[in-house]
Amino acid sequence: MSLRAAERDYPGSFITLEGPEGAGKTTQVKLLSQKLEALGIPHTVSRDPGGTPLGKQIRRVLLKPGTYIAPMAELLLYQADRAQHVDELIMPALKRGEIVICDRFTDSTLAYQGFGRNIDRKTIEDLNAMATQGLTPELTILFDLESEKGLGRLHPGGHDRLEQEAIEFHHRIRQGYLTLRQEQPERWATIDATKALISVQEEFARIIVERFADRHPKLKDLA
Ligand code: Z5A
């Protein structure tokens, strides 16, 4: 259920996309953005990490294959990227009343650094709260698929530092997402990401319209 205006201190809507590698989030967010653009619906799409000029530099460091980054250093780099992202891009867009769709956000940190790297959950939650100034997504869509399937879809030209991790790491992440979803079912929606691109696209649009058309009436034309 989306938050009522009185419970938010901005007029926009904040949606995040989550899932294991190769789930199709990037593809779908581009397609959705084209449709929103065509309908004249003010929106911002971004990604975590790398949504700002500083974030792009941090992203390069984080994903470069062959670099050893200690788990706590990795966690803090993701949070530094996020603090900049919320301050420079996400919050200003929400204050302008836009729909903000972010490819990965705080749940990625719980899934990858928490379930994946076994960093203490409370530490991650505290840092998430600090980096976001308390901002939480109203809707988080899990693009769900088995880790092997997602990794199998990725570019043959080489894998980044996280994609190169052992398959057990990726299994823990998927299980982590399923646990997070179970803990807060009202915030999460799930899309079966193994389906054909067009079916995923339709389901994605249906979920957004259902949750936000009351606040952004032009969204009805998406369906
Ligand atoms: N990370 C972290 O550890 N902690 C954090 O706090 C945060 C992130 C925020 C970011 O890299 C990495 O950082 C990520 C998590 C970690 N781990 N890694 N590696 P990223 O942004 O590059 O990673 P990603 O979000 O996983 O991107 P991705 O691997 O490209 O996945 P995707 O965006 O979900 O998928 P895609 O690029 O849209 O599609 C992948 C391929 O599948 C592509 O060839 C598509 O044409 C194809 N595709 C898409 N949809 C379909 C369907 N329906 N059927 C068949 N094929 C499809």
Residues whose N, C-alpha, C, O or C-beta is under 5 A from the ligand:
A	BS01	Z5A	P20 E21 G22 A23 G24 K25 T26 T27 Q28 D48 P49 Y78 R104 F105 S108 T109 Y112 R153 D160 L162 E163 A193 K195 A196 L197 V200
